């Protein structure tokens, strides 16, 4: 098996994942994934596709991620990993699809409108 390249997005984060068979080494922006995502919840989000497909420790990952915050980046990486696993074996799709890991979350920050304080909030109105 050669390297498989996939892309995942969430909010303003973009993750590129290069996956190939190996011992389960995960690097995110040339750091170990536990250093880049220090909290247990973010680490769980990244491992989730491997746990559902019972493939933990069988693939090496090289991830480059940019933009957004840590949570958006972790979810972008999760989407990219899920897509890569489906490219490797199409049977994994049946386990990942019901969990919602193959769906790109379309929610984005609403733009600020002119003449307003924020996207929906208005400036204080004074009658007199």
N, C-alpha and C positions, 0 to 999 in steps of 0.2 A: 504494500500500500504506500502510495506517495503522499506528499503533503496536501491537505485539503484546506482551502481558504474560504472563509465565510465572513459576513458582516452582520452585526446586530446594532440596532439603534434604540434609544429611549430618551425622550425629551431632547436635549441638545448633545447627548453623548453618542459617540460612534466607536464601536469596538470591532477590531479586525482580529480574527482568530485563525492561527495556523495550527492544524492538528495532525499528528502522525502517531503511529504505534510506538509505545515505549513503556516506561515504568511509572507514569503518573506525575511527572514533573510539570508544574504549572508556573510560568513566569508571566508577570504583567508589567509591561514597560520596563523590562530588564531587571525586575525585582521579583522575589518570591511572592506568591499571591497572599500569603499570610502577613507579609510586611506591608503590601500595598492596600489590602483590605483588612484592617486590624480587628474589627468586631466580628463576633461569631455569626451574627445574622447575615452579614455580607458574604462571609465565607460559605455559609449554608446555601445562599442563593446561587453561588458559582458552582457548588458541588451538586446541586439538585438534579440536573439532567443525568449525571453519572449515576447517582443513587437510584433514580427511577429505572434506568436501563441496566443496572447491575454491571457497569463497566468501570468502576472505580479502580484507579491504578493501572489501567491498560492503555492509556493514551497520554502522550506528551503534548502540552499546550504552550504556544508562544503567542501572547496577546499584546496588542498595542491598542490603547484606549485613550481618547481625548475628549475634552468638552464636558460640561455639566458638573454635577456633584458626585459624591462617592456612591450614593444609592442608585442614581441613574446609570452610572458607569457599570455597577455590578449587574444591573438588570439587562443592560446592553450586551455584556459579556455572556450572560445566561442565554439570551436569545441566539447569539452567534454560535455558542456551543451546541445548543439544541438543533440548530440548522445543520451544523457539521455532522452530528451524530446521525441525522436523517439521511445525509449524503452517503455516509459509510454503510448504513444498513437501514433499508426502508421499513423494516419491521419495528424499529424504535418509534416510528411515528404514532403507532397505536397507544404507546405508553405516555408519550410527551403531549399529544394533542389534548386529551381530557384535562390535563393539569394547566393548560393555557400557556405552555412554554413556547409554542410556535406562533403565537399571536403577537404582532407588533403593537404595543400600546400606543394609540394615536394621540393621547392627551399631551398637549403642549401648553406653554404659558401664553395666555391671551395678551395681545399687544396693547400698549397704552395708547389711548386716543387723545388727540389734541383737544384742549379746552377742558380736560378732566385731570384729576389728581393721579389716578391709576387707570386700570383697564375698565373698571365699573364704577369706582368711587368718584364722586363729583366734588368740586370745591364747595365750601360752605355757602349756602344761599342766604342772602339777607334781603328781606322785603323792603326795609326802610333804611 
